[in-house]
Amino acid sequence: MPTGIATLDPILEGGVPTGSLVLLLGEIGAGNYEFLYSSIVNTLGLMKGGANAGLIVPKKIRYVTFTRLKEDVQHEIAQSFPSSGSIDAVNAIQFDDLSEFYFDRSIVPDEWYSHSDTLTRLQQRSERENIFVRLSSCFNQAEKDSVVILDSITDIATQNTIPNQWSYLTGMLRGLQRLSKQRNIIIYLLLSKGILGPVKETELADIADAVLLFKWEESAGARRQRVMYFEKFRGVMPHLEEQDLVKFAVRISMTGGFEVSNIRVVI
């Protein structure tokens, strides 16, 4: 299934194997969100044009968020790529907003995240499902041969760091890893690097089929450079290692979006 990144898909011989749970682990501003937004916009274009031989174009893109407004995500994608027709394209994304489940037992005022009246909110609160149950329901509705984005796993991971709650999160992600194979879907998880402790971060990386690390490095000319690493990729890593294609320089532009090039060429 194509990632939609024109400079990356040929390296991956067409795209990502279907049935993959992909962790996009990134330092702040290093490119994991830009990778995702470029992938969304370009994949939506591919969905209109039909599939090439040997490739599976997603039937649908589903975007699950815990804290962000649907309109905020749509606006950010459109702002990032104003010349790509993304304003119309993002309307084709199916959004699942779980903010009421996320903020329900927090100190955040109800009116900041809910548009219902006080009585309705109190009634809903008494009947509220566990956020993991609601998340499971979202994924159960995912179509075969689709892409599902969980933005951002950082939000829920930081709220479930104590042992018994952390096991709920890791159990859910292991279940999603199995579901991706059963439904032939690609699941992207966004995680900000350095917020969780190294042990928990490594545990989440171990669950995923692929880990793409986005970070900042300094080039020989002391210029900051975004870099993308393939830290792991089950079934694909031997090909990448053989071709010495594990580390890439990253460029982000308003016209081309997220682009990669072999790091040996750039630095």
C-alpha positions, 0 to 999 in steps of 0.5 A: 500500500503506497505511503503517498510519499513519492520519494519514499515509495520507490525505495520501499518497492511500492509502499508499506506491506498491508497489515502493518502497525507503523510507529512514527516516533519524532522529536519536536518539529522533526517531521513525523506530522509532516510525513503523515499529512503528506501521506494523507493528501497524496494518498487521497489523490491516489484514491481518486486515480485508482490502483497501479499493478501490484499496489493496493490503494486504500479504500478509506482514511480514518483519523482518530484523535483524543484531544484535537478538533477535526477542524483544527486538523483539517486546517493544519493539513490545508495550511501545510499544502495550500497548492495541492488541493488539500482543502477539498481532499481533507473532507474525504477523511473520516474523523473520530473525535474521542475528546469527550472520553479523554477529558471527561475525568480531567479538570478541563471545563466541560464546555471546552470540549463538549457542545451538549448541555450540562444535564446531558453531559452528566447523564453521558458521564454516568454511562461513559465507556472506558476510552479503550473500549471506545477506541476498540469500537472505532477500529472495529469499524475500520474497513478492509484495505484502509488506513487508520491514523491514531493521533497522538498516542502521546496523549493517551500514553502520558495519562496511563503511565501507572502499571495497571493502566499502562498494561491496558494501553500496551494490550490495546496496541498489541491487539491493534497489531493483530487487527491490522493483519486481519483487516489488511490495514495500515495503522499509523501511530504518532508518538513524540520522542522524549516525553515517555521514559526510555523503557516505555518508549522502547516497549511501544516500539517493540509492539509496532511492525515498523518504527520510523524515527524523525530527528534533528542532526547537524550536518558538516556545515553545522546546519540543522537537518531533519533526518528519518531513520528506519529503526525497524521494519519487519519484512522490509528491513533486510532489503533496506539494509542490503541497499544501505537505505536506512537513514534519509535526509528530510526536506519539507516544502509547501509544494512537494510536502515531505520528501526524502533523499539518501543521507549520503547525497546530502551530508 
